Amino acid sequence: MKLLNIMYDAITLIYNSILISLKMKILVAFDNSPNAREALSYSMKFKDICEEYTILFVNPGIMRGATGVDTFIPETVYTEQEDISNHVKAGAMEIVEKMRVNINFIKKDSPGEDIAKTVVQTAGEVGAHLIVSGTRRLSGISKFILGSVSSEIIKLSPLPVLVVPLNQQA
């Protein structure tokens, strides 16, 4: 019986070591929109195999002024940007607070056309194995005019990308 217990303990130790080495890191692009909330909620299905979630808020920020031209930006604009970031972080924490997962919240500023590039670059920086993003399911003229961040992430990323449509929550 004692030998069986020792063997069981050894097998359990090996199994747990394998599980730990297989755990992955997931980056979730998050802006607190219904689509992003859906994607973050859906990504929690992987919590048992995920070592760390990086929740990334890419702030499209303030439009850049022309190079070499003095531009005055009131302090209230920066305060509002910080308030938006805090609101986004609170929305993410509301979703994950009961999940008992390791969370790393990152905020980066990026002009609108570089959001997907910032997501992919940050995923590489944090060592993510998977990128999760929501989608607005744009099509036709609206997709042409507004573009699609999730489509651009798929094009740019060397990593697997999971795009979660609305209403896929567990």
Backbone bond lengths (Angstrom), bond angles and torsions (degrees), N, CA, C in turn:
res aa  C-N    CA-C-N  psi(-1)  N-CA   C-N-CA  omega(-1)  CA-C   N-CA-C  phi
1 M - - - 1.447 - - 1.526 110.70 -
2 K 1.358 114.72 -41.15 1.454 119.28 179.97 1.526 110.29 -63.48
3 L 1.325 116.83 -38.96 1.458 121.37 178.15 1.528 110.69 -62.90
4 L 1.319 117.40 -40.71 1.460 120.88 177.67 1.528 111.39 -62.40
5 N 1.327 116.56 -40.95 1.465 120.26 177.57 1.523 111.56 -63.28
6 I 1.309 117.18 -41.01 1.466 121.60 178.66 1.532 109.75 -64.80
7 M 1.336 115.63 -44.02 1.469 119.28 179.00 1.529 110.77 -63.96
8 Y 1.320 116.18 -41.94 1.462 120.37 178.52 1.520 110.58 -61.21
9 D 1.336 116.76 -44.72 1.460 121.40 178.98 1.525 111.05 -61.92
10 A 1.325 116.74 -41.54 1.465 121.05 -179.88 1.531 110.52 -65.33
11 I 1.307 116.68 -44.07 1.472 120.71 179.20 1.528 110.55 -64.79
12 T 1.316 116.30 -40.95 1.467 120.53 178.52 1.522 110.36 -63.09
13 L 1.309 117.39 -42.11 1.456 121.95 178.73 1.530 110.88 -62.37
14 I 1.317 116.76 -45.79 1.466 120.88 178.60 1.528 110.36 -63.55
15 Y 1.308 117.21 -44.81 1.466 122.18 179.42 1.527 110.65 -59.47
16 N 1.321 116.74 -47.22 1.471 120.33 179.88 1.521 111.55 -64.95
17 S 1.327 117.88 -36.58 1.465 121.37 176.98 1.518 110.90 -63.44
18 I 1.321 116.39 -41.40 1.467 120.52 177.90 1.520 110.14 -65.03
19 L 1.321 116.78 -44.62 1.468 120.12 178.97 1.523 111.76 -59.75
20 I 1.321 116.71 -43.56 1.462 120.43 -179.69 1.522 109.99 -62.28
21 S 1.319 117.55 -41.85 1.461 119.98 -178.32 1.530 111.72 -71.92
22 L 1.322 118.21 -19.44 1.461 121.13 -179.67 1.525 113.05 -91.74
23 K 1.311 117.62 -8.18 1.466 120.08 -177.17 1.517 109.84 -63.45
24 M 1.307 114.71 143.20 1.457 119.70 -175.73 1.517 111.93 -113.93
25 K 1.322 115.05 169.53 1.456 122.75 175.75 1.528 107.34 -114.42
26 I 1.316 115.07 133.15 1.460 120.86 -177.76 1.522 109.15 -119.52
27 L 1.330 116.05 132.85 1.452 121.40 172.65 1.521 107.87 -104.78
28 V 1.333 116.18 127.95 1.460 121.41 178.40 1.524 108.10 -113.84
29 A 1.333 116.22 119.64 1.469 120.79 174.45 1.529 106.39 -74.30
30 F 1.335 116.60 126.53 1.466 119.25 -169.77 1.522 110.85 -142.88
31 D 1.350 116.10 128.01 1.470 120.79 175.98 1.528 111.97 -129.21
32 N 1.319 116.80 10.63 1.472 125.24 179.82 1.525 113.34 70.53
33 S 1.315 117.99 12.60 1.465 120.77 172.60 1.526 107.85 -73.22
34 P 1.331 118.31 162.24 1.470 119.37 176.98 1.529 112.28 -54.99
35 N 1.325 117.01 -36.83 1.465 121.20 -179.41 1.527 111.57 -67.36
36 A 1.334 115.97 -41.83 1.465 120.13 178.97 1.529 110.67 -69.71
37 R 1.315 117.09 -37.70 1.472 120.85 177.73 1.531 109.62 -62.58
38 E 1.315 115.92 -40.52 1.473 120.94 177.37 1.526 110.57 -62.17
39 A 1.340 116.32 -44.65 1.465 120.81 -179.05 1.528 111.10 -63.71
40 L 1.329 117.22 -44.19 1.468 120.31 179.31 1.529 110.55 -64.50
41 S 1.312 117.29 -43.81 1.464 120.82 177.73 1.525 110.99 -60.38
42 Y 1.319 116.58 -44.22 1.462 121.16 -179.60 1.533 110.66 -64.10
43 S 1.340 116.47 -38.75 1.468 119.64 -177.99 1.530 112.10 -63.42
44 M 1.331 116.75 -20.59 1.467 120.08 179.38 1.529 111.82 -66.86
45 K 1.336 117.44 -13.77 1.466 120.22 174.80 1.528 111.32 -62.50
46 F 1.332 116.68 -21.06 1.457 121.76 -177.57 1.524 112.58 -97.37
47 K 1.322 117.61 9.60 1.471 120.77 -172.85 1.519 113.19 -59.36
48 D 1.313 118.53 -29.42 1.465 120.07 -178.60 1.527 112.75 -72.78
49 I 1.318 116.89 -20.83 1.468 119.78 178.77 1.527 111.48 -114.13
50 C 1.318 116.80 9.67 1.455 120.78 -178.25 1.531 110.63 -107.88
51 E 1.305 115.56 123.20 1.463 121.70 178.34 1.526 110.70 -76.52
52 E 1.340 116.45 -38.77 1.463 120.25 -176.54 1.523 110.17 -154.42
53 Y 1.315 114.65 139.25 1.460 122.02 171.90 1.521 108.21 -104.13
54 T 1.315 116.32 128.82 1.459 120.91 169.81 1.521 105.81 -105.04
55 I 1.316 115.54 120.19 1.457 120.90 177.69 1.522 105.87 -101.73
56 L 1.320 115.62 116.50 1.457 121.30 -174.48 1.523 111.03 -109.71
57 F 1.317 115.35 122.23 1.461 121.80 172.37 1.525 107.17 -106.41
58 V 1.323 115.98 115.06 1.459 120.48 176.11 1.517 107.18 -99.82
59 N 1.308 115.24 110.72 1.454 121.99 -179.24 1.524 108.59 -84.22
60 P 1.347 116.87 117.72 1.465 118.35 179.12 1.531 111.92 -60.66
61 G 1.325 115.75 -19.39 1.451 121.09 170.99 1.502 115.60 69.38
62 I 1.293 112.34 -162.17 1.454 122.52 -175.80 1.522 108.17 -92.93
63 M 1.304 116.15 139.52 1.462 119.90 178.10 1.524 108.81 -60.63
64 R 1.305 116.19 135.69 1.456 120.90 -179.78 1.525 110.04 -74.58
65 G 1.320 114.17 142.13 1.455 119.22 174.70 1.514 109.51 -78.91
66 A 1.317 116.48 168.82 1.455 120.49 177.74 1.522 109.39 -64.84
67 T 1.314 116.52 145.55 1.457 121.24 -179.83 1.514 109.69 -63.14
68 G 1.318 115.87 134.35 1.450 120.70 177.52 1.518 114.68 82.10
69 V 1.328 117.39 1.94 1.458 121.03 -179.93 1.517 108.20 -109.00
70 D 1.341 115.21 129.88 1.460 118.70 177.10 1.516 109.34 -69.45
71 T 1.330 115.74 130.34 1.451 121.22 -179.81 1.518 108.25 -128.84
72 F 1.323 116.34 132.17 1.451 120.54 177.72 1.519 108.63 -99.78
73 I 1.329 116.52 124.65 1.457 121.81 176.45 1.523 106.72 -118.83
74 P 1.334 117.33 116.76 1.468 119.87 -177.92 1.529 112.04 -59.82
75 E 1.314 116.23 148.75 1.462 123.00 179.74 1.528 111.72 -58.27
76 T 1.334 117.22 -31.79 1.468 120.60 -179.34 1.526 111.69 -61.66
77 V 1.322 116.74 -29.82 1.469 119.89 178.40 1.527 109.48 -63.71
78 Y 1.328 116.96 -43.35 1.468 120.66 179.25 1.523 111.04 -66.49
79 T 1.334 116.20 -38.52 1.465 120.82 178.03 1.524 109.79 -63.13
80 E 1.331 117.07 -42.84 1.466 120.60 178.62 1.524 110.90 -63.49
81 Q 1.329 117.38 -38.27 1.464 121.13 178.20 1.531 110.41 -62.43
82 E 1.322 116.65 -41.26 1.462 120.95 178.89 1.531 110.80 -67.55
83 D 1.335 116.79 -38.43 1.470 121.19 176.92 1.530 110.65 -62.28
84 I 1.326 116.56 -41.27 1.475 120.86 178.39 1.525 109.63 -62.21
85 S 1.318 116.79 -45.86 1.465 121.05 179.41 1.526 111.26 -60.27
86 N 1.319 116.91 -43.36 1.473 120.68 178.53 1.526 111.35 -63.97
87 H 1.332 117.05 -38.43 1.464 121.77 178.09 1.537 110.61 -64.79
88 V 1.329 116.27 -42.10 1.469 120.82 178.81 1.526 110.25 -63.86
89 K 1.330 116.42 -44.78 1.468 119.96 179.47 1.524 110.97 -62.67
90 A 1.336 117.30 -41.94 1.471 120.63 178.75 1.526 110.71 -62.20
91 G 1.333 117.16 -39.08 1.467 121.06 177.66 1.517 111.92 -62.48
92 A 1.326 116.20 -40.68 1.469 120.38 178.59 1.523 110.62 -66.76
93 M 1.321 116.31 -45.10 1.466 120.35 -178.22 1.527 111.44 -64.48
94 E 1.313 116.73 -32.66 1.466 121.19 177.21 1.534 110.64 -60.99
95 I 1.314 116.39 -36.69 1.474 121.10 -179.15 1.524 111.31 -75.64
96 V 1.322 117.72 -41.13 1.467 120.37 -171.32 1.523 115.23 -98.07
97 E 1.332 118.54 -7.17 1.462 120.55 -171.46 1.526 114.49 -57.70
98 K 1.301 118.61 -32.92 1.469 120.41 -177.99 1.525 112.81 -94.80
99 M 1.311 117.20 1.44 1.460 121.08 -173.68 1.528 114.27 -87.39
100 R 1.301 117.66 -12.90 1.465 121.95 -179.64 1.532 111.68 54.39
101 V 1.328 114.92 57.85 1.460 121.51 178.10 1.527 108.95 -124.76
102 N 1.331 115.48 155.20 1.465 120.14 176.00 1.526 108.71 -78.61
103 I 1.338 114.93 124.87 1.461 121.05 -176.47 1.520 109.85 -120.05
104 N 1.318 114.62 136.67 1.455 122.31 173.08 1.533 105.26 -125.98
105 F 1.339 118.02 111.41 1.470 121.67 -179.52 1.520 108.30 -97.12
106 I 1.325 115.79 126.52 1.457 121.40 179.40 1.523 108.90 -124.80
107 K 1.324 116.01 135.44 1.464 122.11 173.16 1.515 107.72 -115.85
108 K 1.332 115.47 129.21 1.464 120.29 176.05 1.522 108.17 -130.23
109 D 1.308 115.58 145.50 1.460 121.35 174.93 1.519 108.61 -95.77
110 S 1.329 115.31 139.45 1.454 119.94 -179.99 1.518 108.62 -160.22
111 P 1.325 117.68 138.55 1.466 118.18 175.30 1.523 110.16 -63.50
112 G 1.316 116.52 153.70 1.460 123.04 -172.97 1.505 116.55 -46.42
113 E 1.329 117.62 -42.77 1.461 119.06 -176.15 1.518 113.39 -74.43
114 D 1.332 117.51 -11.30 1.458 120.98 -178.33 1.523 113.98 -105.70
115 I 1.325 118.73 10.78 1.470 120.80 -176.72 1.528 110.73 -61.44
116 A 1.314 118.01 -49.02 1.468 120.94 -178.86 1.526 110.37 -61.77
117 K 1.311 116.96 -41.65 1.467 121.26 178.89 1.533 110.36 -61.75
118 T 1.324 116.93 -40.04 1.460 121.45 178.77 1.523 110.79 -65.96
119 V 1.334 117.37 -39.99 1.468 121.37 177.95 1.527 110.15 -61.11
120 V 1.326 116.56 -49.49 1.470 120.78 -177.54 1.532 110.66 -65.46
121 Q 1.321 117.01 -42.36 1.463 120.82 179.13 1.532 111.26 -62.55
122 T 1.316 116.97 -43.70 1.465 120.89 179.86 1.521 110.93 -65.90
123 A 1.318 117.64 -38.50 1.468 120.84 176.94 1.527 110.34 -57.38
124 G 1.316 116.57 -41.61 1.459 120.32 176.99 1.518 112.15 -66.01
125 E 1.333 116.34 -41.07 1.469 121.23 -178.79 1.529 112.39 -62.98
126 V 1.337 117.24 -37.06 1.467 120.36 -177.20 1.526 112.63 -91.95
127 G 1.323 117.39 -1.25 1.461 120.59 178.98 1.514 113.55 73.94
128 A 1.334 116.75 31.76 1.468 120.43 -179.91 1.528 110.79 -67.34
129 H 1.324 114.60 150.53 1.459 121.73 175.94 1.520 111.68 -103.50
130 L 1.337 116.29 -16.61 1.459 122.38 -175.84 1.523 108.77 -150.59
131 I 1.342 116.38 140.41 1.463 122.49 173.45 1.521 107.25 -109.95
132 V 1.330 116.46 132.72 1.466 121.62 177.10 1.522 107.83 -117.99
133 S 1.332 115.04 133.23 1.464 121.22 -179.31 1.516 109.47 -141.52
134 G 1.310 115.75 150.49 1.456 120.29 171.86 1.514 109.14 -86.20
135 T 1.316 115.85 172.35 1.460 120.09 176.79 1.517 109.50 -139.45
136 R 1.321 114.92 146.67 1.462 120.07 177.31 1.529 110.96 -93.06
137 R 1.329 116.71 -2.11 1.469 122.28 -178.98 1.517 112.02 55.81
138 L 1.314 115.52 46.56 1.458 119.40 177.28 1.511 109.31 -71.40
139 S 1.312 115.59 150.51 1.458 119.71 175.20 1.523 108.40 -150.38
140 G 1.300 114.66 165.99 1.463 120.36 175.58 1.509 113.68 60.19
141 I 1.313 114.82 -137.14 1.454 121.72 -174.48 1.528 112.42 -65.37
142 S 1.346 117.57 -35.74 1.467 119.21 -179.91 1.530 110.56 -65.18
143 K 1.346 117.87 -37.27 1.461 120.17 177.53 1.523 110.13 -68.42
144 F 1.326 116.30 -37.38 1.456 120.57 179.47 1.527 110.85 -65.16
145 I 1.328 116.84 -42.79 1.464 121.40 -177.10 1.532 111.11 -76.94
146 L 1.316 117.12 -48.06 1.464 121.10 -174.21 1.525 113.65 -87.55
147 G 1.320 116.49 -23.22 1.455 119.61 -175.63 1.513 110.30 76.55
148 S 1.312 115.97 178.30 1.452 120.56 179.58 1.517 107.98 -138.39
149 V 1.324 115.41 113.55 1.458 119.78 179.94 1.526 109.81 -63.06
150 S 1.331 116.93 -43.65 1.472 119.08 -178.25 1.531 111.34 -63.50
151 S 1.322 118.09 -39.21 1.475 120.41 177.05 1.522 111.14 -63.59
152 E 1.319 115.91 -40.06 1.464 120.17 179.80 1.531 110.89 -68.68
153 I 1.331 117.26 -37.29 1.471 120.35 176.59 1.527 109.32 -60.64
154 I 1.325 116.83 -44.16 1.471 120.98 179.44 1.524 110.32 -59.84
155 K 1.324 116.67 -43.19 1.471 120.57 -179.40 1.528 112.31 -64.81
156 L 1.326 116.95 -39.74 1.462 121.15 -173.23 1.529 114.76 -86.91
157 S 1.333 117.53 -24.38 1.460 120.61 -168.62 1.524 114.47 -82.45
158 P 1.337 115.79 132.90 1.464 119.08 170.33 1.538 110.94 -83.15
159 L 1.335 116.34 -6.83 1.467 122.37 -179.33 1.521 110.51 -97.31
160 P 1.335 117.46 160.15 1.462 119.48 171.68 1.534 109.70 -63.18
161 V 1.320 115.83 144.00 1.462 122.34 179.58 1.526 107.97 -125.55
162 L 1.323 115.76 127.21 1.459 121.87 176.19 1.527 107.21 -105.57
163 V 1.331 116.70 116.56 1.460 121.78 179.49 1.520 106.81 -104.60
164 V 1.335 116.17 119.90 1.467 122.09 -173.97 1.529 109.42 -105.02
165 P 1.334 116.82 117.77 1.461 118.53 175.23 1.530 110.71 -76.60
166 L 1.305 115.53 161.48 1.460 120.65 178.01 1.521 110.54 -58.80
167 N 1.331 117.07 148.31 1.472 124.74 178.40 1.513 114.42 71.68
168 Q 1.344 117.46 35.70 1.464 121.55 176.02 1.520 111.65 -112.86
169 Q 1.318 117.02 9.99 1.459 122.25 -174.84 1.521 111.50 -59.89
170 A 1.343 114.96 147.24 1.477 120.92 179.98 1.500 111.29 -66.66
